[in-house]
Amino acid sequence: MELKRVVVTGLGALTPIGNSVKEYWEGLTDGVSGAAPITYFDASNFRTQFACELKNFVATDHFDRKEARKMDRFTQYAMVVADEAIADSGLDLENEDTSRIGVIWGAGIGGLETFQNEVLNYAKGDGSPRFNPFFIPKMIADIAPGQISIKHNLQGPNFTTVSACASSANSIIDSLNYIRLGQADIFVTGGSEAAVTIAGMGGFNAMHALSTRNDDPKTASRPFDKDRDGFVLGEGAGALILEELEHAKARGAKIYAEVIGGGLSADAHHITAPHPEGRGAKNVMLNCLKNAEIGPEDVDVVNMHGTSTPLGDVAELKAIKSVFGDNAYNLNINSTKSMTGHLLGAAGAIEAIASILSINHGIVPPTINHFTDDDQIDPKLNLTFNKAQKREVKVAMSNTFGFGGHNACILFRKFED
């Protein structure tokens, strides 16, 4: 059977550097760091005392107080970006067959704050099991797409993908494939995460995964820099409207880009560390290129997973050189995590949006906070250090990898009918 073509017709973003797609893109191209001291709780006893929190997000600006109390922050974020993406797409849901519109969402952890607070409250009590009746519905990772579908009456396929930091990239690829196969016409897809909590910070600190640059949070996320010392935890959400091409054309939709391929692989190596030679990263990019039916020479930009960890950045760059050969030197390579921090399960969604906007605007956002070259990294690679670069972008690749060795890769192309 002939696969249907899939395009992006709407975007929504809620990030540490902007609370809309417009603000997010301006923050990316201006090289803004979203890192700052934690305000959600007293972090003075923690090894890491900063994160990339959302700025000026007030739940009651979007929900009434009673409704907001029934949702964990990760679900609130999901609802807000889904609304923005649906509005941006121009969809009139009253005149659509909503049984053909689904929601596939990504979350690596889900309602961590809800779980944490309920357990802490129980521990402080007398042993009586006094739990909030909304505890479970607030916590479960699949509640975000459920809430989106309920609000908008979307009756198509509905579930959450969980693959740690690859979760929302997996959700986009799943949505792509359902539409390609004719199982739905439209998906609201993406991911959200809200893990800047006592448990989140404490857990990642215990793994020695986070930067501890408490004296200079703004420059702590420094992918590819010799002195990088771990990732900076971020939070937020990203949403994309994926739509079958003919359906989009029939309603006169604006088209941001075409989704031409998705690839998956496993490192099969370690629960947290990447394969040192980037085996899984290499395979996922090759799988994605094959799925898109293009060659390495067709790609202009790679938005790396690039978390600012000593092992991960080097392994991924080894994989890029292996896949792209000499064409690696013609690429713009960047890590937008240098600005947003690492949004875990939402990373793939907001980085997909960054890739799409690079195609639309002909601008590649920078990798900020580069100070010292790492002798393990090829200096001839264009890692887009410190300042956005203008270039025509016809094809952009977005990489997202997760603990457990889960790898996902997506390719977007400038739309041509």
C-alpha positions in Angstrom: 0.0 0.0 0.0 1.1 3.6 -0.6 1.8 5.5 2.6 0.1 8.8 3.1 2.1 11.9 3.4 2.1 13.7 6.8 2.5 17.4 7.5 2.7 19.7 10.5 -0.1 22.3 10.6 0.0 23.6 14.2 2.5 24.2 17.0 2.3 24.9 20.8 5.1 25.5 23.3 5.6 26.2 26.9 9.3 26.3 27.8 11.8 27.8 30.3 12.6 30.5 27.7 9.1 31.3 26.4 5.5 30.6 27.1 4.4 30.4 23.5 5.8 29.3 20.2 6.7 32.9 19.3 8.4 33.6 22.7 10.2 30.2 22.5 11.6 30.9 19.1 12.8 34.4 20.1 14.5 32.9 23.1 16.2 30.3 21.0 17.5 32.7 18.4 18.6 35.2 21.0 20.6 32.6 22.9 18.7 33.0 26.1 19.4 30.7 29.1 16.4 29.5 31.1 18.5 28.3 34.1 18.0 30.0 37.5 17.9 29.2 41.2 14.9 26.9 42.1 11.8 28.7 43.4 9.4 25.8 43.8 11.0 24.6 47.0 13.9 25.2 49.3 16.9 23.6 47.5 19.6 24.9 49.7 20.5 21.4 51.0 20.6 19.9 47.5 23.8 19.3 45.5 22.1 21.2 42.6 20.1 24.3 43.5 19.0 25.5 40.1 16.9 24.3 37.2 15.1 25.6 34.1 11.7 26.3 35.5 8.9 27.9 33.6 8.7 31.7 34.1 5.4 33.5 34.9 3.2 30.4 34.5 0.1 30.7 36.6 -2.3 27.8 36.3 -5.4 29.9 37.1 -4.7 32.0 34.0 -5.7 28.9 32.1 -8.0 26.9 34.4 -10.4 27.7 37.1 -9.1 26.9 40.6 -11.1 23.8 41.1 -10.1 22.4 37.7 -6.4 23.2 38.2 -6.4 21.2 41.5 -7.4 18.1 39.7 -4.3 18.2 37.4 -0.6 17.7 38.0 1.6 20.4 36.5 2.6 18.1 33.6 -1.0 17.8 32.6 -1.7 21.5 32.9 1.3 22.1 30.6 0.0 19.6 28.1 -3.5 21.2 28.0 -2.1 24.6 27.5 0.2 23.7 24.5 -2.5 21.5 23.0 -4.8 24.5 23.0 -2.2 26.7 21.4 -1.4 24.1 18.7 -5.1 23.5 17.8 -5.8 27.2 17.6 -2.6 27.7 15.5 -3.7 24.9 13.1 -7.0 26.7 12.3 -8.9 23.4 12.8 -12.7 23.8 13.3 -13.3 20.7 15.4 -17.1 21.2 15.2 -16.9 20.4 11.5 -14.4 17.5 11.7 -14.9 13.8 12.2 -13.4 13.7 15.7 -13.3 9.9 15.6 -10.4 10.4 13.1 -8.5 12.7 15.4 -6.3 11.2 18.0 -3.9 12.2 20.8 -0.6 10.5 21.4 1.5 12.1 24.1 4.9 11.6 25.7 5.9 11.8 29.3 8.9 10.2 30.8 7.7 10.4 34.4 4.2 11.9 34.6 2.8 13.2 37.8 5.9 13.1 40.0 5.0 16.1 42.1 1.5 14.6 42.9 3.1 11.2 43.9 5.7 12.9 46.0 3.3 15.2 47.9 0.8 12.4 48.6 3.5 10.1 50.0 5.0 12.9 52.1 1.6 13.8 53.5 1.0 10.2 54.4 4.4 9.9 56.1 3.6 13.0 58.2 0.3 11.5 59.4 -0.7 8.9 62.0 -0.6 6.0 59.6 -4.2 6.4 58.5 -4.5 6.1 54.7 -5.8 9.6 53.9 -5.2 10.1 50.2 -6.7 12.6 47.8 -9.3 10.9 45.6 -7.6 12.5 42.5 -4.2 11.1 43.5 -4.2 8.3 40.9 -5.9 10.2 38.0 -3.5 13.1 38.6 -0.4 11.0 38.7 -0.7 8.5 35.8 1.3 9.3 32.8 -1.5 8.6 30.3 -3.9 11.2 31.9 -2.5 14.1 29.8 -3.8 12.8 26.4 -7.0 11.7 28.2 -7.6 15.2 29.4 -6.9 16.7 26.0 -9.3 14.3 24.3 -12.0 15.0 26.8 -11.8 18.7 26.4 -11.8 18.6 22.6 -14.0 15.5 22.1 -11.2 13.7 20.2 -12.2 10.1 19.8 -9.3 8.6 17.8 -6.3 6.6 19.1 -5.3 7.9 22.5 -2.3 6.8 24.6 1.0 7.9 26.2 4.4 6.7 25.1 7.0 6.3 27.9 10.6 5.9 26.9 12.3 8.2 29.3 13.8 11.2 27.5 12.8 9.9 24.1 9.1 9.7 25.0 7.7 12.7 23.0 9.8 11.8 20.0 8.3 8.4 20.1 4.8 9.9 20.4 5.5 11.9 17.2 6.7 8.9 15.3 3.7 6.8 16.4 1.4 9.6 15.2 3.3 9.8 11.9 2.8 6.0 11.4 -0.9 5.9 12.3 -1.6 8.7 9.7 0.6 7.1 7.1 -1.3 3.9 7.4 -4.7 5.6 7.2 -5.7 4.9 10.8 -6.4 8.6 11.5 -6.4 11.9 9.7 -5.0 14.2 12.5 -3.1 13.8 15.7 -2.4 16.2 18.6 1.0 14.9 19.6 4.0 16.0 21.7 4.9 15.7 25.4 5.1 17.4 28.7 7.1 17.0 31.9 7.2 18.7 35.4 10.0 16.9 37.3 11.5 20.0 39.0 10.5 18.7 42.4 12.1 17.5 45.6 12.0 13.9 44.3 13.2 14.8 40.8 16.1 16.9 41.8 17.1 14.5 44.6 16.9 11.5 42.4 18.9 12.9 39.5 21.5 14.3 42.0 21.9 10.8 43.5 22.8 9.6 40.1 25.3 12.4 39.6 23.5 13.3 36.4 23.0 17.0 37.0 25.4 19.9 36.8 26.3 21.3 40.2 27.4 24.7 38.9 25.5 26.6 41.6 27.7 29.7 41.3 26.7 30.2 37.7 23.4 28.5 36.7 22.9 30.4 33.4 26.0 28.8 31.9 25.7 25.4 33.5 24.2 23.7 30.5 27.2 23.7 28.2 27.1 20.9 25.6 30.4 20.0 23.9 32.4 22.2 26.3 35.4 20.7 27.9 34.1 21.6 31.4 30.5 20.3 31.1 29.5 18.5 34.2 26.0 17.2 33.6 22.6 18.3 32.4 20.3 21.0 33.8 16.8 19.8 34.6 14.0 21.6 32.7 10.2 21.5 32.5 7.5 22.4 30.1 5.7 21.0 27.0 5.5 21.0 23.3 2.6 20.1 21.0 2.4 19.5 17.2 -0.6 19.0 15.0 0.2 16.2 12.5 -2.2 15.9 9.6 -2.6 13.8 6.5 -1.5 16.0 3.5 -4.7 15.8 1.5 -6.8 16.6 4.5 -4.7 19.6 5.3 -4.8 20.9 1.7 -8.6 20.4 1.5 -9.2 22.8 4.4 -6.5 25.3 3.2 -4.3 24.7 6.2 -0.9 26.4 6.5 1.9 23.8 6.4 5.0 24.3 8.5 6.9 21.2 7.2 6.5 17.6 6.1 7.4 14.8 8.5 9.3 12.4 6.2 10.7 9.8 8.5 11.1 8.3 12.0 13.7 5.9 13.3 14.0 3.9 16.5 16.8 1.8 18.1 18.2 0.5 21.4 21.7 0.9 22.7 21.3 -2.5 24.5 24.3 -1.4 26.6 23.5 0.2 30.0 20.6 1.5 32.1 21.9 5.1 31.9 25.2 5.4 30.1 25.3 5.6 26.3 27.2 3.1 24.2 30.7 4.7 24.2 30.9 4.5 20.4 27.4 5.7 19.9 26.1 2.4 18.5 22.5 3.1 19.2 22.7 6.7 18.1 24.3 5.6 14.8 21.6 3.0 14.2 18.7 5.3 14.9 19.9 7.9 12.5 20.5 5.3 9.8 17.1 3.8 10.4 15.5 7.3 10.1 17.3 8.1 6.9 16.2 4.7 5.4 12.6 5.3 6.6 12.6 8.8 4.9 14.2 7.4 1.8 16.9 10.1 1.7 20.7 10.1 2.0 23.0 11.7 4.6 23.9 14.3 2.0 20.3 15.6 2.0 20.4 16.7 5.7 21.2 20.3 6.6 20.8 20.5 10.3 21.0 18.0 13.3 19.5 19.1 16.6 21.4 16.8 18.8 20.2 15.1 22.0 23.3 17.0 23.4 22.6 17.0 27.1 25.9 18.4 28.3 27.1 15.1 29.9 30.7 14.1 29.6 29.9 10.7 27.9 26.8 11.4 26.0 27.9 14.4 23.8 31.1 12.6 22.6 29.3 9.4 21.8 26.6 11.1 19.8 29.1 13.1 17.8 31.0 9.9 17.0 27.8 8.5 15.7 27.1 11.6 13.6 30.5 11.4 12.0 30.0 7.7 11.3 26.6 8.2 9.7 27.3 11.4 7.7 31.0 10.9 6.8 32.5 14.0 5.2 29.1 15.6 4.9 29.2 16.0 8.7 31.4 19.0 8.1 28.6 20.6 6.0 26.0 20.3 8.7 24.9 22.8 11.3 24.8 20.8 14.5 23.3 22.3 17.7 22.0 21.5 21.1 19.1 23.7 22.2 19.3 22.1 25.7 22.0 24.6 26.3 19.1 27.1 26.6 16.1 25.2 27.7 17.8 22.6 29.9 16.6 19.0 29.6 12.9 18.6 29.5 13.1 14.8 29.8 9.9 13.4 28.2 9.1 16.7 26.6 12.5 17.2 25.1 11.7 15.6 21.8 8.6 17.7 21.2 10.2 21.1 21.9 13.3 20.2 19.9 11.1 19.0 17.0 9.5 22.4 17.1 12.9 24.1 17.0 13.8 22.0 14.0 10.6 22.9 12.2 11.1 26.6 12.9 14.7 26.4 11.6 13.2 25.2 8.3 10.6 28.0 8.3 12.9 30.9 9.2 16.3 29.8 7.7 18.0 30.2 11.1 19.8 27.6 13.2 19.6 28.4 17.0 22.9 28.3 18.7 24.6 26.0 21.2 25.3 28.6 23.9 27.7 28.5 26.8 30.8 27.3 24.9 34.0 28.5 26.5 36.6 25.8 26.2 37.2 23.3 23.3 37.1 19.6 24.2 40.0 17.7 22.6 37.8 14.7 22.3 35.5 16.6 19.9 36.5 17.3 16.2 37.0 21.1 16.0 36.0 21.1 12.3 32.4 20.2 13.1 30.1 23.3 13.0 28.4 23.1 16.5 26.8 26.5 16.0 28.5 27.9 19.1 27.1 30.9 20.9 25.3 32.7 18.1 22.4 31.7 15.7 23.4 31.1 12.1 21.5 31.9 9.0 21.3 29.1 6.3 18.7 27.6 4.1 17.3 24.5 5.8 15.5 22.0 3.6 15.9 19.0 5.9 16.3 18.9 9.7 17.0 15.9 11.9 16.1 15.8 15.6 17.7 13.2 17.9 16.3 12.2 21.3 17.7 9.5 23.6 16.5 8.1 26.9 17.7 6.2 29.9 17.4 2.5 29.2 19.1 3.0 25.8 15.9 4.2 24.0 16.7 6.2 20.8 14.4 8.1 18.5 15.1 10.2 15.5 12.8 12.3 13.3 13.3 14.0 10.0 11.4 17.1 8.8 11.5 18.6 5.3 10.5 21.9 3.8 7.1 21.3 2.3 6.9 21.1 -1.4 3.6 19.9 -3.0 
